Amino acid sequence: MSEQRTYRYYEFVMAAFVTVLICSNLIGPAKIAQVELPLIGPFIIGAGALFFPISYVFGDILTEVYGYARARKVVWAGFAALLFASLMSAIVLAFPPAEGWPHQPAFETVFGGTPRIALASLIAYFSGELTNSFVLAKMKIATAGRFLWTRTIGSTIAGEAVDSLIFYPLAFLGVWTTRQVLAVMLSNYLIKVAWEAVMTPFTYRIVNFLKRAEGEDYYDHGTDFTPFSLKA
């Protein structure tokens, strides 16, 4: 790695990444939404799938501008934040409600994910985000920094595939039918990848701004790609 530098916006991108991650995992998953699509009809989707892909956009931005190692550090920060949020939810729900307080069932519905789902979410997030960052870093070298859209979308195709293949079977196989698991996994995967493609103009704007503002356009030549490090 090159000598350590101080960046103006790195911490802000990290904060945005972790915020999106926490919100999409705590607020979105409890609601199943239905939308009417032209020529298709009713389409059911987990509401969290609308926002979770934004974390991949920030993951792409981090790797593209600051490099894999600094993106990996943010992934670890997100992992710690998710772990804390899961533990906090379990502890808060475990406290007996005060007499006359009627909202315990509502809290359990929204925040009462099973330990199995929480564990699946943690493993899938960690594996998927690091896959996304690794693929983007390697594609950046292979394309000599050209064709940004190929690596933002290509890395998401790989990262979301790893995330989905881990999360849905680990969380729901044996609870849902195999057909249901496969159907939801495939539909949510396609939506997440499509969302990344739609966000491409936004990604370009943020990446170009940060590269100019930070004076950085990192290439991961000689990077140690081990996931189990906080060195940046």
C-alpha positions in Angstrom: 0.0 0.0 0.0 1.0 3.6 -0.5 1.7 5.9 2.4 -1.3 6.9 4.5 -3.2 9.9 3.3 -5.9 12.1 4.7 -9.1 12.4 2.7 -11.8 15.0 2.9 -14.8 12.9 2.1 -13.8 9.3 2.9 -15.5 9.3 6.3 -18.7 10.8 4.9 -19.0 8.1 2.3 -18.4 5.5 5.1 -21.1 7.1 7.2 -23.5 7.0 4.2 -22.7 3.4 3.5 -23.3 2.3 7.1 -26.5 4.4 7.4 -28.0 2.8 4.2 -26.9 -0.7 5.4 -28.5 -0.3 8.8 -31.8 1.2 7.6 -32.3 -1.3 4.8 -31.7 -4.2 7.1 -33.8 -3.0 10.0 -36.6 -1.0 8.3 -37.2 -2.7 5.0 -37.2 -6.5 5.5 -40.3 -6.6 7.8 -42.6 -5.3 5.0 -43.6 -7.2 1.9 -44.8 -4.7 -0.7 -46.9 -5.2 -3.8 -46.8 -3.0 -6.9 -48.8 -3.1 -10.1 -46.6 -3.3 -13.2 -47.9 -2.6 -16.7 -48.4 -5.8 -18.7 -47.3 -7.9 -15.7 -49.8 -7.2 -13.0 -49.2 -7.5 -9.2 -45.5 -7.9 -8.3 -44.4 -8.7 -4.8 -41.1 -7.6 -3.4 -39.4 -7.3 0.0 -39.3 -3.5 0.7 -35.7 -3.7 1.8 -34.7 -4.8 -1.7 -35.4 -1.2 -2.9 -32.7 0.3 -0.7 -30.2 -2.4 0.1 -28.6 -2.1 -3.4 -27.6 1.5 -2.6 -25.0 0.1 -0.2 -23.4 -1.6 -3.3 -23.3 1.8 -5.0 -21.4 3.2 -2.1 -19.2 0.1 -2.1 -18.4 0.7 -5.8 -17.6 4.3 -5.1 -15.3 3.5 -2.2 -13.3 0.9 -4.2 -13.2 2.9 -7.4 -11.8 6.0 -5.7 -10.0 4.8 -2.5 -9.1 1.2 -3.3 -10.0 -2.2 -2.1 -8.3 -2.0 1.3 -10.1 1.2 2.4 -13.4 -0.3 1.1 -12.8 -3.4 3.1 -12.4 -1.3 6.2 -15.8 0.2 5.6 -17.3 -3.3 5.1 -16.0 -4.3 8.5 -17.5 -1.1 10.0 -20.8 -2.0 8.4 -20.5 -5.6 9.8 -19.9 -4.3 13.3 -22.8 -1.9 13.0 -25.1 -4.7 11.8 -24.0 -7.0 14.6 -24.6 -4.3 17.2 -28.1 -3.5 15.7 -29.0 -7.2 15.8 -27.9 -7.6 19.4 -29.6 -4.4 20.5 -32.9 -5.5 18.9 -32.7 -8.9 20.7 -32.0 -7.3 24.0 -34.7 -4.6 23.7 -37.3 -7.2 22.7 -36.2 -9.4 25.6 -37.1 -6.8 28.2 -40.6 -7.5 29.6 -43.0 -4.7 28.5 -44.4 -2.4 31.2 -48.0 -3.0 32.4 -50.4 -1.3 30.1 -47.9 -0.8 27.2 -49.6 -2.5 24.2 -46.9 -2.3 21.5 -44.8 -5.4 22.3 -46.3 -7.5 19.5 -45.7 -4.7 17.0 -42.1 -4.4 18.0 -41.6 -8.1 17.7 -43.1 -8.1 14.2 -40.9 -5.3 13.0 -37.6 -6.0 14.9 -38.0 -9.6 15.9 -36.0 -11.4 13.2 -34.9 -14.8 14.2 -31.3 -15.5 15.1 -31.1 -17.6 11.9 -32.1 -14.7 9.7 -29.8 -12.3 11.5 -26.9 -14.7 11.1 -27.7 -15.3 7.4 -27.9 -11.5 6.8 -24.5 -10.9 8.4 -22.7 -13.7 6.5 -24.3 -12.8 3.2 -23.6 -9.1 3.6 -19.9 -9.6 4.4 -19.4 -12.1 1.6 -21.3 -10.2 -1.0 -19.8 -6.7 -0.3 -16.2 -8.0 -0.3 -16.9 -9.9 -3.5 -18.3 -6.8 -5.1 -15.2 -4.8 -4.1 -12.8 -7.5 -5.2 -14.3 -7.8 -8.6 -14.5 -4.1 -9.2 -10.8 -3.7 -8.2 -9.7 -6.4 -10.5 -11.8 -5.2 -13.4 -10.4 -1.7 -12.9 -6.9 -3.0 -13.5 -8.1 -5.2 -16.4 -9.8 -2.2 -18.2 -7.1 0.3 -17.3 -9.7 2.5 -15.6 -11.9 2.7 -18.6 -15.6 1.8 -18.9 -16.6 2.4 -15.3 -20.1 1.2 -16.0 -18.8 -2.3 -16.8 -17.2 -2.8 -13.4 -19.9 -1.1 -11.3 -22.6 -3.3 -12.9 -20.3 -6.4 -13.3 -19.2 -6.3 -9.7 -22.8 -5.9 -8.5 -23.8 -8.9 -10.6 -21.1 -11.0 -8.8 -21.6 -9.5 -5.3 -25.4 -9.7 -5.3 -25.2 -13.2 -6.6 -23.0 -14.3 -3.6 -25.2 -12.4 -1.2 -28.4 -13.9 -2.5 -27.1 -17.5 -2.8 -26.0 -17.3 0.8 -28.8 -15.4 2.4 -32.1 -16.9 1.1 -31.2 -20.6 1.5 -29.5 -20.0 4.9 -32.4 -17.9 6.2 -35.5 -19.6 4.7 -34.8 -23.1 3.3 -36.9 -25.5 5.3 -39.2 -22.7 6.4 -40.4 -21.7 2.9 -40.7 -24.3 0.1 -37.7 -24.7 -2.1 -39.7 -23.1 -5.0 -40.5 -20.1 -2.9 -36.9 -19.6 -1.9 -35.7 -19.8 -5.5 -38.5 -17.5 -6.8 -37.9 -14.8 -4.2 -34.1 -15.1 -4.5 -34.2 -14.7 -8.3 -36.7 -11.8 -8.4 -34.9 -9.8 -5.7 -31.5 -10.5 -7.3 -32.8 -9.2 -10.7 -34.3 -6.1 -9.0 -31.0 -5.3 -7.2 -28.9 -5.6 -10.3 -31.4 -3.6 -12.3 -31.3 -0.9 -9.6 -27.5 -0.7 -9.8 -27.8 -0.1 -13.6 -30.4 2.6 -13.0 -28.1 4.3 -10.5 -25.1 4.4 -12.9 -25.4 8.1 -13.8 -25.5 8.9 -10.1 -22.4 6.7 -9.5 -20.5 8.4 -12.3 -21.2 11.9 -10.8 -20.1 11.0 -7.3 -17.0 9.1 -8.5 -15.9 11.9 -10.8 -16.5 14.5 -8.0 -14.5 12.5 -5.4 -11.6 11.8 -7.8 -11.2 15.5 -8.5 -11.8 16.6 -4.8 -9.5 14.0 -3.3 -6.9 13.9 -6.0 -7.2 10.1 -5.9 -7.9 7.3 -8.4 -6.6 4.2 -6.7 -5.5 1.1 -8.6 -5.0 -2.1 -6.5 -1.7 -3.2 -7.9 0.0 -5.4 -5.2 -3.0 -5.2 -2.8 -3.4 -8.0 -0.3 -7.0 -9.0 -0.9 -7.5 -11.0 2.3 -10.9 -10.2 3.7 -9.6 -10.6 7.3 -7.7 -7.3 7.7 -8.4 -3.7 8.7 -5.2 -2.4 7.2 -5.9 0.4 4.7 
